Amino acid sequence: MAAYVLPTAAQAHLDVVGSDEKFPVRRVYCIGKNYVAHIREMNADERDPPVIFMKPADAVVRNGGEIPYPVFTENFHYECELVVVLKSGGYNISVADAARHIYGYAVGLDMTRRDHQKGVLEKGLPWEVTKAFDLSAPIGPVTRAEECGVLTSGQLTLKVNGEVKQDADIGLMIWKVDEIIAKLSEQHRLQPGDIIMTGTPAGVGAVVTGDVLDCTMEGLEPMQVRIGPKAV
């Protein structure tokens, strides 16, 4: 066993419904611009393909956690999404073969520093400052595909302090889950432990310290997180 000069970080993981075993997270892939209504509310071009970006594995926050209001933003936004977790992968996976690589599904939040997004988009800069910051990927427990089936429809809902803010069927996604897996595998060798956040519907908005966010989707375990005091 290798000896390291510093303590190694804990393995990022997700809970699995009905099991004490954990799902180890390798990479967090994210898809942008995947619901027409959200593209319109962001004043973006509907004709563009979805944007592919990543968050670090240690951005994951499990169900019931608290997210400190992050530094370097005054406009902290939620984006509720269906999350797909993979048990296998490879390059150039076909759309027809994509479903067999899915271990299961969860609901999650792509938390965003919205006040920095406009600037990086206009200048063509990387998205890390607006998307890939600390604790920016709350994700609920994983429901295995053999228990919920292959998900192609279902109502995805986000409530903030009990008030519905986002509510849309995943069937409205422009790029479907199988197509997303195929497209990602053209550019990356997908591997076990990879997770994919599939994009958010319309209704994104800001949160503040003390807010409670509840994400639900038919057939999946709900997720709740709270926004804590500002990080220091």
C-alpha positions, 0 to 999 in steps of 0.5 A: 500500500502506498504511503502518502505525505499527507492524509488522503481525502475520504471517498465521496459517496452516496447512500443507496436505498435499502442497503448499508453499502455506499455508492462511490463517486468518481466524477460528477458530470453536469448537463446544461441547457437541457429544458427549453423553458429554462433556456428561455428564462436564461435568455440563451439560444434554444438551438445550442446543444447542451453544455457539458461541465463537471463538479469535483467529487468532493462537492457532493453533499448527502441527504439531510446535510447543510450547505454553508452560503458560499463565499464569493457570491451574493446570488446563490441559486438552486437547480433541481435535477434528475441524477443518473449513476453509472455502474459501468462505462466506456467510450462511444456507448450507443444510445441503444446500449446506454441503459445497461450502464445505469446503476440507479437514479437520484434527485440532486441540486446543481448549486450555482453562483449566478452572479458570476455566470454571466461574466464567464459566459460572455468572456468564454471562460471556464465554468468552475467559479460558477459551478464547481465550488465547495459543496455545490452538488447535494444529491439524495439517496440512489434508487437502483434501476432494478427497483424503479425501472428505466426512467423516461418520465416523472415529475421533478419538483423543488420546494423552497420553505414548502413553496413549489419553485420548480415542477416539470416532467423529465420527459421534457428534457431535450437530450434524454438520458440515453442520449446524454450517456452516449454523447458524454462517452464520445468525449470521456471514458465513462467509468463505474462511479460516474454520476450525471446531473441531467439539467434543470427545468425552469424556475431557478432562483436564489436562496439565503441562509435558513432556507430549506430545499426539498427535491422530489421525483416520482419513484425516487427518495426525496432529498432535503438540504438547508442553507447554513450561515455564510462560509468563512 
